[in-house]
Amino acid sequence: MIKNFKWLLFASLAFVACNNEDEVIADANSSDGQPLTAGLAVVTKYVALGDSYAAGFSDNALFIEGQKGSYANIIGQQFALTGGGEFKTPLMADNVGGLLFGGNVILNQRLFFNGVAPAPVTGRPSTEVTTKLAGPFSNLGVPGAKSYHLVAQGYGNVAGVATGQANPYFARFATSATTSVVADAVAQDPTFFSLWIGGNDVLGYATSGGSGRNQTGNMNAATYASNDITDPAVFAGAYNSIVDAMTAKGAKGVVANLPYVTALPYFTTVPFNPLTASVLGRGNVAVGTATIQGLNAQLYGPLKQALTAFGAGSRIELLSTTAANPLLILDESLPNLSAQLTAAFTPTLGAPTAAFYGQVFGQARQATKEDLVVLTAQTVIASAPAGVPAPLNVFGVTYPMQDVHVLTKAEVAEVKVATDAYNATIKSVADAKGLAFVELKGVTDQLANGGIIYNNYKVTSAFVTGGMFSLDGVHPSPRGYAIIANLFTGAINAKFGANFKNKDVSLYRILYPATL
């Protein structure tokens, strides 16, 4: 009996010793405490392809600290813990941001929050486009790049920068004047890649208020302007070419789908209906009330009456003295009633003034909640349009906000239709090629609708205060990039049996300070 007791005691001590040993060897860098592994993903040579998000663009500029905090660089740091090689980034020359071309400033410095609003940091850009960097580089994120740009030869040709045929960021580190982003990636024989591209295929159109063209049906990307929507078939062709090239030698990878850019704070911050009695009275409600009554009598009432006679009375409603009123906007999709309005106003205003009224209000209407006012328009509202005489010289009140200021309901729909088509391609290619897939559209939707909880921090898409986005309203904050990196590594874990640990996003700041 004593012998058995001694054996039991020995066994229990051995069991405790094994437990203690397991605790000692638990890997703090893994998600499960087990030894860190990339699973079936071979991460010895990782390259990242994409646009400004991959590059680490933030606060309307590219700068050193932003590049170091890019989701691609964070992933590279994770990979380095399990056999990944150096993740080399084409660093800018400073933390000011902006670019020089031949000594002249072509892109301005980054923004910081001065306690009231975003403002540019002091200092002059020192990154010269014509100063070539020695590569090759692992981070091939190129700000401004669209899907088809990644396969375009000469996209990094310094000689093409001035004419808009080449990208100044890629021109700094392209291996030759004739290479493409994908060619520079493939030449490095990567074992693993990330690809997040396509946002810019609709973003330029959206940020310009839909002032570009929807190129659906036009297969010639060479004819596209920077603010056009890319034809979905053109996107599909480019995307398949990129992934085919990257996987030709057996490399594995991770791709991400695209959020609706209209969910970004650039489009959700400025309300469609900011015109209250207090606002119109500059803080004096009595003055604002009198202003509204005058506007109704002298402009909105006559406009409403005339438009009603032409079957378009719903374009304009009288302003309320007690509620928030919508902005007056231009909607080029409306039938143009300039001639009819000119004729209606001629008896009371005279021919010249009536013609001007007809021109201004022929396609005007009040905004609705389905119209998105762009972030940069907040400084335009209530300002004076150049060359417009009083009393029509108040943007959004007596003069319509222009096409570049507002993304209308119809234009929002165009952006979403194109994005849905791009995402269908991305998911199809990911499935066909056995790639990890990151569902970023759904996350962005959550951010815009209440937010998400990360490390006990609530993160939303609210401008300045939400924590996810930087001061340009489009690109992530440092914390936002860390969250994106976690989503990428989470997808890699799920697909390839890796166990990369999430970064603690509380260690990443919400906004960059003025001085870095």
N, C-alpha and C positions, 0 to 999 in steps of 0.2 A: 504494500500500500504506500509506504514511504517512498519506495523506488518509483512508483507511478506518479506520486506527487512531485518528485524531483523532475521527472520527465515533463510533466505539464508545466512546471515553472520555467524550465529551460525553453520549452516551445513558445510560451507566452512572451518571454524576453526576446526571443528571436523574432517573433512577430512584430513587437514594438520596434526592434532595431530596424527591421525592413521598412516599417512605416516612416521612421525617422530618416532613413536613407532616401526614401522617395521624396520626402519634403525637401531634403537638401538638393536633390538633382532636378526638382521641378523647374521648368523653364519659364522665367518671368516674361519672356518675349512672345510666348505662344498664347493662344486663346483658351487652351484647355490645361495648361500646366505640363503637358507632355513635351518632349523635345521638339523644338521648332522644325517644321518641315514645309517645303513647298509642294509636297505631294507629287502629283504627276506633272506639275509645271516645272520646267527647267528654266531657272531664272539667272543662269550664269551671265547672260548678256541680254539686258532689257533695254528696249527703246520705246519711247512714247511718241505717238503721232497725234496731231490735233491742231487746235487753234489757240486762241488767247487763254482758254481755260487750262490747257496742258502747259502753256508757257508760264502761268502764274500771274497774269495780268490782273491788276487790282487798282481801285481808285483812279481809273482812267489813264493808267500808264503801266509800263513794264519797268521794273527796277530790281535791284539785287535781292533785297529781302523778300519781295513778292515772288521772285523766281525760286528762292530757296524754300518758300512755303507752298509751292504748287502741289497739286495732288500727285502729279507724276514724280516729283522729287521725294515726296513722302513715301510713295510706293517703292521708289528706288532704295530709300533708307531701310525699309522693311526687308526687301530682297537681299540687301547686303548682309543681313544677319544670318542668312542661310545659303551662302555661297554666291550671292550676286556680286558682280563686279562693280567697278566705279560707274556711277551715274553722272555723266558729264553734261553740264548745262552751259549754253552760250551766254554767260552772264553779261549784263549791261555794265556800264562803266561807273555807275553811281546809284544812289537811292533817291535821286531827284526825279528820275524818269524823263521821258521825252527823247527826241532824236535830233541829231544834226545831219545835214547832208551838204557836204562841201563847206562846212562851217556855219551854215544857216539852219536855224531852228525850223524843223518841219512838223514836229509833234511836241506838245507842251508837257510841262512837268505834272507830277501826280497831285492828287487832292488830299487835304486833311480837313478835319472838322474843327472849326475855330470857335465852337461853342454856340454859334448861331446857324451857320450853313457851311457847306463844303467850300473850300478855298484852295487855290494853288499854293504849294509850298514855295518858299523862297529858293533862289538858286537857278542857275542856267543848266540845261542839259549838257552833258559832256560825252555822250555816246555818239560816235561818228559812224555813220553807215558805211562809209568807204574804207574804214579800218577793218580789214578782214581778220577773223578769228581762226585759229588753227584747230581743226576738229580731228576726227569726227565727234559729233555730239550725240548723246543718248536722248536728250530732250529735244525733239523735233517739233514742238508746239510752235506754231507761227500765228501771231495775232493777225486777225483779218482774213485768214485763209478760209475759203469755201471748199467743199468736197473736191471739186474738179481741180482746184489749185494744187492739191497734193500730188497729182500726177502730171502737172504741167511742167514741161521742160523750160528752163530759162526763168522760172519764177523767182530765182535768187540772183539774177543778173543785175549787177550794180548799174549797168548802162540803161536798164529799163525802169529804174525807180522813178526818175523824173517824169517819164511819160505815163506812169501808172501801169506799165506792163509787168512790173516785178514788185515784190514785197520788200520793203526796206529792212524788216526784221530778218527775213530769210537771207537777204543779200549779205548780211554781216557774217554768216557762217556757212553758206552753201559751199560745197566742195569745189564747184566749178560754175562757170557762167551758164552752162547748158544743162545742169543736173536738175532733178526734181526732188521734192521732199522724200517721196517713196524710194527713189533710187539711192539717196543718201542713207536711208534706213536699211534697205536690203544689203547694201555694200558692207554693212557691219556684221552680217551673218547673225542676226539676233536669234536667241532661243525663245524669247518671249516678248510680246508687244502689247501695248494698250492703244486703243483707237477711240477717240471721241471727237467726231467731226460732223458738221451739218448745221450747227446753230447759225452760222453766218449765212447759210443759204436762204434764210428768211429774215435774219436779224436786221440787216441793212434796210430792207423794205419796211420793217416794222418801226425802227427807230426814226426813220424819215417820214413817219406818218403815212406810209403807203404811197409816197410820191414817186416811187419807182414803178416798174412794170412787173406783172405776173407773167413770167416767161413760159408757163406751161404750154406745151405745144411747139416751142422753139428748141430744137435740139442742138443749136449752135451756141455753145457757151461763150465763144469768142465775141459774140455780139452783146453779151450781157453787161449792164452797168453794175456798179457796186451795190446799188440799192434795189436790185431786182430779185424776184423769187426764182430760184433754180427749178427748172423742169424736173419732176420726179424721176423721169427716165434717165436724164443726164446724171442726177444724183446716184441712181442705182448703178449706172455704168461705171462711174468713178469709184463708188464704194466697193463694188465687186472687184475692180481692178486693183485697188489698194490691198484688199484682204487676200486676193489670189497671190499677189506679189509677196506679201508678208508670210504666207503659209507655204510657199512653194517648196521650201526646204524642211518643212516639218515643224516650224515654230508654232507654239501655242500662244493664245492671247486672250484678251478681255476687251469687250466693246460695250458701249453704253448707248442707250437711246436718248432722244432729245425731248426736253420739256417744251411746253408751249412758252415761247419767249414772252407772250403777253401776260404770263404770271409773274414776271420779274418786276421789282419795284420801279423800274423805269416807266412802267405802264400803269402801275396801281397806286402811285403816291398822290398825284394831283387829282382832286375830285372833279367830276364833270359838272358839278353844281356848286361852285364856291361863292356865288353872288348873293350875299345876304344884305340886309339893310345896314348892318354894322360895317361890313366890308365896303360897300358902296359909299358909305358916309365916313370912311376912314376912322372908324371907332365911334362915330356920333350917329346913333340910331335915328334920331330925328332928321338929321341931314340926309341919311340914306333913304329914309322913308319918302321924303320929299323928292329925292332923285328918282326913285322908282316910279312915283306917281307921274313925274314929268316925262320919263321914258315911255311909260304906257300911253300917255296922251299924245306925245309928239312922234313916236317911232313905232313901238310895238303894236299899239292899237291900229293905226293906219295900215301897217304891214299885214297884220292879222286879217283885217277887213278885205284888203286887196287879194291876198292869197286864198282866202275862203271863196272869193268870187271865181277864182281859177281852179277850184277843187283841191287846193293844197293848204287849207287852213291849219292842218295839224303840224305844219312846220314851225309855227310860232304860237306861243301862249303868252298871255299877259304876265308880267312879273308880279310876284307876291311880296308884300311888305313884311310878312311874318315867317316865310319859309326860305330855304336855300334854293336859289334859282340857277338854272343851267346856263352854261356858256353859249354864246352865239358862234356857230361854226360854219365853215364851208364844206359842203358835201357834193363832190363832183359827180357822184352817181345819180343825183337828182335831175329830173328834167329842168332845163334852163328856162326860167320864166322872165328873163331880163326884158325882152321886148314887151311882154304883157304888163310888167310892173312900170316900165317907162311910160307906156301909154296911160296907165291908171294914175300916175303921179303928175303927169304933165300939166293938167289944168290947175293944180294947186301949187306946184313947185316951179313950174316953167320947164321948158324943154332941156336945157343943159343940166340942171340939178336933177331932174327926173331921170335923165339918161344915166347919171352917175349912180343914183339909187338903184336903178334897174341892174346895172353892172355889178354892184356890190351885193345885192340881196337876191339875185336871180337863182342862185343855188345855195342860199343860206337856210339854216334851220337851227333849232336849239339842240344841244347835245342830250343824249340819254345815257343811262348807266351802262349801256352796251358799247358806248364809244370810249376809247382810252386816250386820255390826254397825256402826252409824253412828258417826261420829267423836266426837260429843258424849257417847256412852255410855261413853267411857273413864273419865270421872270418876264414873260411876254404878256401875260394877262394884265389888262388895264393899262398897258403901255400904249404909246402912240405910234401907229403905222406911218412909215415915211410917206410924205406927200399927200396925206389924207386930211382934208379940212374939218374943222369942228362943225357940227357936233358929232360927226361920225368917226372921230379919231381915237376911239378907245377899244383896243383889242378885246374881243370876247363879250363886249357889252353893246357897243354900237357899230362895231366892225367885226366881221367874222374871223375867228381863229382860222388860219390857213391850213392847207393840206398837210404841211410838214409838222403841224402842231398836234394833230389828232389822228389816231387810227380809228376809223369808223367801224361800225358793226360789220359791214360788208368786207372791209379790209382785214379785220380780225379773222373772219371766216376763211379768207384766202390763206392766211398764215397757218391756220389750224389744219386745213385740208392738205397743204403741202407737207407740214410736219408729220401728219398721220401717214402719208405715203412714204416719207423718208424712214419713219420708224418701222413700217412694215418690211422695208428692205433690210434694215439693220437686224431685226429679229430673225428674218429668214436666213440671212448670211451667217449669223451667229449659230443658228441651229445646224445649218448645212456643214459648217466648218468645225463644229465642236468647240466653239469658243465660250468662255464665260460671258455672261450677259448681265449688265447693270441696269436696273429699272430706275432711271433717274427722273423720268417724267412724273411718275406717281409721287415721288418724294417732293418734287417741286410743287406739285398740286397741294400736298399736305402743308408745306411751308406757307403757301398763300391762303390756306383755309384753317387757321388756328395754330399752325406750327407743329413742331416735333420736340420731344424731350430727348436730350442727349447728355449723358453724365450728369443728370439732375438739373440740366440747364434747358430752359425752353428757348428754342430757336425758331424764328419766323422770318418772313420775307419783308417785314416792315423796314422802311428806309431809315438808315442811320442806327436805329435802336434794336432792330430784329436780330442781329448777330450773324446772319447768314451772308449778307451781301455788302459789298463795299460802297463807297460814296459815288460811284458812277451809276449805281442802280442796275447794273447788268452782271458784273463780275463778282465772284465770291470774296468774302473777307478772309483773313487768315483762318478763323474758326470754320468758315464755310468750306475752305479747301481741305481742312482736316476731315470734316464730315464726308466730303466726296471721296477722299482717299480711303476712308473706312468702308464706304459702300463698294468701292472697287475691290479691296482686299477681301471683303465679305463674299463677293461673287466668286473670286478666285478660290477661296476656301471651299465654297459649296460645289464648284465644278471640278476642281482638281484634287480635293482631299487635303488641302493645305490647312494650316492652323495659325495664320497670322493674327496677331492681337490687334484689336482696335486701338487707335491713338486716343488718349484722354483729351477730348476737345477743349476741356476747361483750361488746358495749358496754352491754348492758342488765343491770342487777343481778338477782340471784335473789330477794332479799327487800328490802323497804323498811326502813330503820332506824327507831329510835324517834323521832328528830328529823328533820324535813324542813324 
